């Protein structure tokens, strides 16, 4: 799961990133309005943590820009401004939740989990597709009742496919999801194929077959029957 932290306080941004990274989130940061706009224009995220007070602009303008592009990425506003009108404006512009500073990192993490669960998995802690079950809390996967032991990258791929079922996903989009903006530095995206191959093999061994389809020249698709 990819998180964008838009926060101009370096110490706070770093502590947020470290805490979430320890929970297996892939975190990227933007410290200015213009950097934030560039990030959301080039990349996609599962959740955005948005500070309202930025050195060169307003976080509300970032939110408005995001929603005008048609993005439904979950947005959690994090700001020292606790006025009711800021909360109302944020919700009206399309924010999903509001957390006032100071806050506990554990509460921030819980809200992120709830937002992603609601936006991707209909609010459920257990994702069930035929005989495949994914426990979002324990991050345990079973297929036909058989435990499927996945690496972090394979688990992230599985969730990304399930969250975009029946949609064609390009190899570059998968590379970005797994590696963030670092994907732009790679000469090729062969590592994506390797992770998909391993994921498919593990699902196949548990009897869950022919789910991830390769569409040559286009990408991959999780086909839900």
C-alpha positions in Angstrom: 0.0 0.0 0.0 1.4 3.4 -1.0 1.1 6.5 1.2 1.9 10.1 0.3 2.8 12.3 3.3 2.3 16.0 2.5 3.8 17.7 5.5 6.4 20.5 5.8 7.6 19.7 9.3 10.6 17.4 8.7 10.7 15.8 12.1 6.9 15.0 12.0 7.0 13.8 8.4 10.0 11.5 9.2 8.3 10.0 12.3 5.1 9.4 10.4 7.0 7.8 7.6 9.1 5.5 9.9 6.0 4.4 11.8 4.0 3.6 8.7 7.0 1.9 7.0 7.4 -0.4 9.9 3.8 -1.5 9.2 4.7 -2.3 5.6 3.4 0.8 3.9 5.4 2.3 1.1 5.8 6.0 2.0 6.7 9.0 -0.1 6.9 12.6 1.1 6.2 16.1 -0.3 7.1 19.1 1.7 5.6 21.9 -0.5 2.5 22.6 -2.4 4.2 22.3 -5.8 6.0 19.1 -4.8 2.6 17.7 -3.8 0.9 18.6 -7.0 3.8 17.0 -9.0 3.5 13.8 -7.0 -0.2 13.4 -7.3 0.0 14.2 -11.0 2.6 11.6 -11.8 1.8 8.8 -9.3 -1.2 7.1 -7.7 -1.5 6.4 -4.0 -3.8 4.4 -1.7 -4.0 7.2 0.9 -2.8 10.8 1.2 -2.0 12.4 4.5 -2.5 16.1 3.9 -1.3 19.1 6.0 -3.2 22.3 5.3 -0.4 24.7 6.0 2.3 24.5 3.3 5.1 27.0 2.8 4.1 27.8 -0.8 0.4 27.1 -0.9 -2.7 25.7 0.8 -3.4 22.0 1.4 -7.1 22.7 0.5 -5.9 23.6 -3.0 -4.1 20.3 -3.3 -7.2 18.5 -2.3 -9.3 20.4 -4.8 -6.8 19.7 -7.6 -6.9 16.0 -6.7 -10.6 15.7 -6.8 -10.9 17.8 -10.0 -8.7 15.1 -11.8 -11.3 12.5 -10.8 -9.1 10.7 -8.3 -10.9 8.9 -5.5 -7.7 8.4 -3.4 -8.5 8.4 0.3 -7.4 11.7 1.9 -6.8 12.2 5.6 -6.3 15.9 6.5 -3.7 16.3 9.2 -3.4 19.9 10.5 -3.0 22.0 13.6 -6.0 24.0 12.4 -8.9 22.6 14.4 -11.6 25.1 13.4 -14.9 23.6 12.5 -15.1 25.6 9.2 -11.8 24.0 8.0 -13.1 20.5 8.7 -16.4 21.3 6.9 -14.5 22.8 3.9 -12.2 19.8 3.7 -15.1 17.3 3.8 -17.0 19.3 1.1 -13.9 19.3 -1.1 -13.7 15.5 -0.8 -11.5 14.7 2.2 -12.4 11.4 3.9 -11.3 12.2 7.4 -9.7 14.9 9.6 -7.1 14.5 12.3 -5.9 17.5 14.4 -2.4 17.9 15.6 -1.0 16.8 18.0 -2.0 13.1 17.5 -0.8 9.7 18.3 0.8 7.8 15.5 -1.2 4.7 16.4 -4.5 6.6 15.9 -3.2 7.9 12.5 -2.4 4.4 11.4 -5.8 3.1 12.5 -7.6 5.8 10.5 -5.5 5.1 7.4 -6.3 1.4 7.7 -10.0 2.2 8.0 -9.9 4.5 5.0 -8.2 2.0 2.8 -10.4 -0.8 4.0 -13.5 1.3 3.2 -12.3 2.5 -0.2 -10.9 -0.8 -1.5 -12.6 -3.6 0.3 -16.1 -2.3 1.2 -15.2 -1.8 4.8 -14.4 -5.5 5.6 -11.4 -6.8 7.4 -11.7 -10.1 5.5 -11.5 -10.1 1.7 -13.1 -13.2 0.2 -13.0 -14.1 -3.5 -14.3 -17.6 -4.2 -12.0 -19.8 -2.1 -9.3 -17.1 -1.6 -9.4 -15.4 1.8 -7.2 -12.4 2.8 -7.2 -11.2 6.4 -6.3 -7.5 6.3 -5.4 -7.4 10.0 -3.1 -10.4 10.3 -2.1 -10.2 6.6 -2.7 -14.0 6.3 -3.8 -15.5 3.0 -5.5 -18.8 2.5 -6.6 -20.5 -0.7 -8.9 -23.5 -0.5 -8.2 -23.5 3.2 -4.4 -23.9 2.6 -2.1 -21.1 4.0 -0.3 -19.2 1.3 2.9 -17.7 2.6 3.7 -14.5 0.6 6.6 -12.0 0.7 5.7 -8.4 1.4 5.9 -7.6 -2.4 3.8 -10.6 -3.3 1.2 -9.6 -0.7 1.1 -6.0 -1.9 0.7 -7.3 -5.5 -2.2 -9.5 -4.4 -4.0 -6.7 -2.7 -3.4 -4.4 -5.7 -4.9 -6.9 -8.1 -7.9 -7.7 -5.9 -8.5 -4.0 -5.4 -8.5 -3.5 -9.2 -10.3 -6.8 -10.2 -11.2 -7.1 -13.8 -9.1 -4.1 -14.7 -6.1 -4.1 -17.0 -3.0 -2.9 -15.0 0.1 -2.0 -16.9 3.5 -3.3 -15.9 4.7 0.3 -15.2 1.7 0.9 -12.9 2.6 -2.3 -11.0 6.2 -1.2 -10.8 5.2 2.2 -9.4 2.9 0.5 -6.8 5.7 -1.7 -5.6 8.6 0.8 -5.7 7.0 4.2 -5.7 8.8 6.9 -7.6 11.9 4.8 -7.5 10.4 2.8 -10.4 11.4 5.7 -12.8 15.1 4.9 -12.1 14.9 1.2 -13.3 16.0 0.3 -16.8 13.2 -2.2 -17.1 10.4 -3.6 -15.0 11.4 -7.3 -15.2 11.2 -7.5 -11.4 7.4 -7.1 -11.7 7.2 -10.2 -13.8 9.3 -12.1 -11.3 7.0 -11.2 -8.4 3.9 -12.0 -10.4 5.4 -15.4 -11.4 6.1 -16.2 -7.8 2.6 -15.1 -6.7 0.9 -17.1 -9.3 3.0 -20.2 -8.5 2.1 -20.0 -4.8 -1.6 -19.6 -5.6 -1.4 -22.5 -8.0 0.2 -24.8 -5.5 -2.8 -24.1 -3.2 -5.2 -25.0 -6.1 -6.1 -21.4 -6.9 -5.4 -21.2 -10.6 -5.9 -19.1 -13.7 -6.7 -15.9 -11.9 -4.0 -13.4 -13.0 -4.1 -13.1 -16.8 -1.3 -11.8 -18.9 -2.4 -9.5 -21.7 0.6 -9.2 -23.9 1.6 -5.6 -24.8 -1.0 -4.3 -22.2 -0.3 -5.7 -18.8 -2.1 -8.0 -16.4 -5.6 -8.5 -15.1 -7.1 -10.2 -12.1 -10.1 -12.1 -13.4 -12.8 -12.7 -10.9 -15.3 -15.4 -12.0 
